[in-house]
Amino acid sequence: MRGRRRMPSVLLLVGIVAIFALAMVLGSTRADDSGETFVGSDSAATAQIEQDNPGYKPWFTPVFSPSSGEVESGLFALQAAAGAGVLGYVIGVMRGRRRAEAAAVVRPDAA
Amino acid sequence: MHIAEGFLPPVHAAAWTVAAAPFVIHGGRAVVRQVRDNPQTKLLLGAAGAFTFVLSAIKLPSVTGSSSHPTGTGLGAVLFRPPVMAFLGTVVLLFQALLLAHGGLTTLGANAFSMAIVGPWVGYGAYRLVGRLGGGLEVSVFAAMSLADLATYCTTSMQLGLAFPDPETGVAGAVAKFLSIFAVTQIPLAIVEGLVGVLLFRILRDVARPELISLGVLKDEQPAPSDPTRTEA
């Protein structure tokens, strides 16, 4: 994290957190019809379709459906964990590769 | 942006599948070619796929009182060009359709079209445009990430508007209605995604310099990474 950069990474992180804090505060005042807040926009769109087109019947059902909200969020968490794991592994391997290269360059000079 | 299983009329579902298929097949070949011709970028390719995998799993709250998820396709589009993301994004969508009942097989074509095709292309276009206008690499990456995200949700709104036109205001009215559900919610999330993208890009710039140079993202005129006195612009 050396050098002159336009905006320090810490500031970017602060910005991310600030946007969430703002979203949580502003958003929590807006409940939908069922009184629930922060419902998924995907399900909001589905609800809108059902409301405006009462005659529409989904003509295909999911092959497999998580049996409860808990199972569903668990599977989502699994997806995120798998992605984060691979991402972390890749960054770690590449960092190690750079260190090894740097060491290989330095050693002849030191000897 | 996931249109639920069965929630597009059969004709629309089929049309979007036909429209998306060539991009995805071409993307699959692009991935194979990338791995074969440029094997040292294999790890970065994994990183791009993993990034989409993580981000599209995380639903975040937004100012509208609903929550939504980023797409994470912009980074891969910048690093590997959009066709690669057409394939990787579709793999993510297929996983979610099969295991999470999120999205669906009948709507896979439409969802792939928005998240894996339009998003990456818009992101890549923004990246090139901002770069040409002299915006600098980080601003370009920010634009790519956030606009790929936003464009995906706008495409979904358009797809739903076409499928379910409003009885009074027609397709345009319906598109506006779905945009009000998706796009407004997505704006803060797109900004967050852009910031996260810049953070990850900074890490990659430190650890993957030779790979990024071989991909043409960084120019090979910088000092060696071990030189602490100078840094890239």
Interface residues (C-beta under 8 A of the other chain):
Chain A: M1 R2 G3 R4 R5 R6 S9 L12 L13 G15 I16 I19 F20 L22 A23 M24 L26 G27 S28 T29 R30 A31 D32 T37 F38 V39 G40 S41 D42 S43 A44 A45 T46 Q48 I49 D52 N53 Y56 P58 W59 F60 T61 P62 V63 F64 S65 P66 E72 L75 F76 A77 Q79 A80 A82 G83 A84 G85 V86 L87 V90 I91 V93 M94 R95 R97 R98 A102 V105 V106
Chain B: M1 H2 I3 A4 E5 G6 F7 P9 P10 L43 L44 G46 A47 G49 A50 F51 T52 F53 V54 L55 S56 A57 I58 K59 L60 P61 S62 V63 T64 G65 S66 S67 S68 F95 Q96 A97 L98 L99 L100 A101 H102 G104 L105 T106 G136 E138 Y153 T156 L160 F164 D166 K177 F178 I181 F182 T185 Q186 P188 I191 V192 L195 V196 V198 L199 R202 I203 L204 D206 V207 A208 R209 E211 P225 S226 P228 R230 T231 E232
